[in-house]
Amino acid sequence: MLLIQQGTLYTMESDGPISADLLIHNGKIEKIAPDIPITDEMQVLDATGLLVFPGFIDAHSHIGISEEKITGIGDECNENTTPATPYLRAIDSIHPMDSAFHNALASGITGVMAGPGSSNPVGGQFAFIKTYGRCMDDMIVLAPAAMKISFGENPMTTYGMNGNSPSTRMGIAGIIREELFNAKQYLDNTPEDSGEKNFRLECYRELFAKKIPLKAHVHRTDDIFTAIRIAKEFDLDLTLDHCTEGHLIAGELAKHGFPAIVGPSMSARSKKEVCESDFKTPGILKNAGLTIALTTDHPVCRLQYLPLCAALAVKEGMSEYEALRAITIDAARICRVDHRLGSLAAGKDADLCLWDGNPLELTSSVIKTLINGDIVWEKEKG
């Protein structure tokens, strides 16, 4: 048992910080209360002067798939051989030895949604994983966690520039619709306990059961609306990933109610569809009524800058509390892991980070990061 004593807790279950102790047992938060009595079986961690947060979450990442320090063979982000690859599983390419995992822990990031890139109209299955471990199977929180689809320039340039389909936005939408149409027909005619299953289409079962969402790579307004149109046609859940021009259509997006995962706003405006990228977007969308998470889209922007992205969103109009929610509880809800992660509450996983100051201030540092109640990173003294 581990007792974190005298810390200032940002539980993300209440509107502000509380002064309380936090007791961890068997990898879970057992109790949060003032002045929890110390017993012989407890290890005590003095958090006097420290701020205690739930572990931060990046809701869209390619960590361990596009590995740091390795090019070519270390970049497995896209299967650029055919436009529709729904059967691909991120867990088969994520390499836990990627140095980015260490950087994540040093930044208080304990959970990430990781998966394929955006070259294919249908890219494959994302997974939600924790950022500490040596074996991928031990790091998984939810897999599959989403089905990746992509619109816009990336599929068009990957295939269209080589004279293949898709070369237009119409072609991208057509491929996605055909995939979903075929999948629905298959699922409608194939019971889950059937002995004759189609591997290529069986992976859509959890999507159509609304256990996982479509995870749509969308930057431009027209691509955003096409993703929404397709999701509604097939009665599917959806997250709007990047949502770069979302601030231009915030009112319209609020009518549909799909959550947005905004970013990477810190990266260069390297192509036409991201020319409207701005840190004001998450605040505008939040104020319009959308549920918002933030992303670095690692390695497009390095994962450890997630708290800085939240700080820059605050600078451009988002409230500090909502920015913190966008990397904790709201990110967990969008990723469908909020029953375990995203806030400090009894019964949840003991994934948390201790800071010596406000995480949205550049000079603040992580002192310790815990996953499943174990200290997995701590700042060197001196």
FENWO-V396327 format. One record per backbone hydrogen bond with DSSP energy under -1.0 kcal/mol. NH is the residue of the N-H (numbers start at 1). CO is the residue of the C=O. E is the energy in kcal/mol with one decimal. If there is no record, write none. Layout:
NH/CO/E ; NH/CO/E
//
This chain:
2/24/-2.2 ; 3/43/-3.3 ; 4/22/-3.2 ; 5/45/-2.7 ; 8/50/-2.3 ; 9/18/-3.1 ; 10/52/-3.2 ; 18/9/-2.3 ; 20/7/-1.5 ; 21/33/-2.5 ; 22/4/-2.4 ; 23/31/-3.1 ; 24/2/-3.1 ; 25/28/-2.6 ; 28/25/-1.6 ; 29/348/-2.9 ; 30/23/-2.9 ; 31/23/-1.4 ; 33/21/-1.6 ; 42/39/-1.6 ; 43/1/-2.9 ; 45/3/-3.2 ; 47/5/-3.1 ; 50/47/-2.5 ; 51/355/-2.7 ; 52/8/-3.0 ; 53/353/-2.8 ; 55/351/-2.2 ; 56/108/-2.9 ; 57/327/-2.5 ; 58/111/-1.9 ; 59/294/-1.2 ; 61/113/-2.0 ; 62/298/-2.1 ; 65/62/-1.7 ; 66/62/-2.4 ; 67/74/-2.2 ; 74/71/-1.1 ; 75/72/-2.0 ; 76/65/-2.5 ; 80/78/-1.2 ; 81/79/-1.3 ; 85/122/-2.9 ; 88/85/-1.4 ; 90/125/-2.3 ; 92/89/-1.9 ; 93/90/-2.4 ; 94/90/-1.8 ; 95/64/-1.7 ; 98/95/-2.1 ; 101/98/-1.9 ; 103/99/-1.5 ; 104/100/-2.2 ; 105/101/-2.1 ; 106/102/-2.1 ; 107/104/-1.2 ; 108/105/-1.4 ; 109/104/-2.7 ; 110/56/-1.8 ; 111/56/-1.6 ; 112/129/-2.6 ; 113/58/-2.3 ; 114/127/-3.0 ; 115/61/-1.8 ; 117/77/-3.1 ; 122/83/-1.9 ; 123/148/-2.1 ; 125/88/-3.1 ; 126/146/-2.3 ; 127/114/-2.7 ; 128/142/-3.0 ; 129/112/-2.7 ; 130/139/-2.7 ; 131/110/-1.5 ; 138/135/-1.4 ; 139/136/-1.4 ; 141/128/-3.0 ; 142/128/-1.9 ; 145/126/-2.8 ; 147/213/-2.3 ; 148/124/-3.3 ; 149/215/-2.3 ; 150/121/-1.8 ; 151/217/-2.1 ; 156/152/-1.5 ; 157/153/-2.8 ; 158/154/-2.2 ; 159/155/-2.0 ; 160/156/-1.2 ; 162/159/-1.3 ; 163/160/-1.8 ; 164/159/-2.3 ; 172/168/-1.8 ; 173/169/-2.3 ; 174/170/-2.4 ; 175/171/-2.1 ; 176/172/-2.2 ; 177/173/-2.7 ; 178/174/-2.4 ; 179/175/-2.3 ; 180/176/-2.5 ; 181/177/-2.9 ; 182/178/-2.6 ; 183/179/-2.4 ; 184/180/-2.5 ; 185/181/-2.3 ; 186/182/-2.3 ; 187/183/-2.8 ; 188/184/-2.7 ; 189/185/-1.1 ; 194/191/-2.0 ; 202/198/-2.8 ; 204/201/-2.0 ; 205/202/-1.9 ; 208/204/-2.3 ; 209/205/-1.4 ; 210/207/-1.5 ; 211/206/-2.5 ; 212/206/-1.2 ; 214/237/-2.6 ; 215/147/-3.3 ; 216/239/-2.2 ; 217/149/-2.8 ; 218/241/-2.4 ; 224/220/-2.3 ; 225/221/-2.4 ; 226/222/-1.9 ; 227/223/-2.4 ; 228/224/-2.0 ; 229/225/-2.5 ; 230/226/-2.5 ; 231/227/-2.4 ; 232/228/-2.4 ; 233/229/-2.2 ; 234/230/-1.8 ; 236/231/-2.8 ; 239/214/-2.2 ; 240/259/-2.6 ; 241/216/-2.3 ; 242/261/-3.7 ; 243/218/-1.7 ; 243/241/-1.3 ; 245/219/-2.3 ; 246/243/-2.0 ; 248/245/-1.6 ; 249/246/-1.5 ; 253/249/-2.4 ; 254/250/-2.1 ; 257/253/-1.8 ; 260/291/-2.3 ; 261/240/-2.4 ; 262/293/-2.7 ; 267/264/-1.3 ; 270/268/-2.0 ; 274/271/-1.6 ; 275/272/-1.7 ; 277/274/-1.9 ; 281/278/-1.4 ; 284/280/-2.1 ; 285/281/-2.5 ; 286/282/-2.4 ; 287/283/-2.5 ; 288/284/-1.2 ; 289/286/-1.5 ; 290/285/-2.2 ; 293/260/-2.1 ; 294/326/-1.7 ; 295/262/-2.3 ; 297/60/-1.1 ; 300/297/-2.4 ; 301/296/-1.1 ; 305/302/-2.2 ; 306/303/-1.8 ; 309/305/-2.5 ; 310/306/-2.0 ; 311/307/-2.1 ; 312/308/-2.5 ; 313/309/-1.8 ; 314/310/-1.7 ; 315/311/-2.2 ; 316/312/-1.3 ; 317/314/-1.9 ; 318/313/-2.5 ; 323/319/-2.3 ; 324/320/-2.1 ; 325/321/-2.1 ; 326/322/-1.8 ; 327/324/-1.1 ; 328/325/-1.4 ; 330/325/-1.8 ; 331/325/-1.2 ; 332/328/-2.4 ; 333/329/-2.2 ; 334/330/-2.4 ; 335/331/-2.0 ; 337/332/-2.8 ; 340/337/-2.0 ; 341/337/-2.5 ; 344/11/-2.1 ; 347/29/-3.4 ; 348/345/-2.0 ; 349/340/-1.8 ; 350/27/-2.6 ; 351/349/-2.1 ; 352/370/-1.6 ; 353/53/-2.5 ; 354/368/-2.9 ; 355/51/-3.0 ; 356/365/-2.2 ; 361/358/-2.2 ; 364/361/-1.7 ; 367/354/-3.8 ; 368/354/-1.2 ; 369/377/-2.7 ; 370/352/-3.3 ; 371/374/-2.2 ; 373/350/-2.4 ; 374/371/-2.0 ; 376/369/-2.4 ; 377/369/-1.4 ; 379/367/-2.4
//
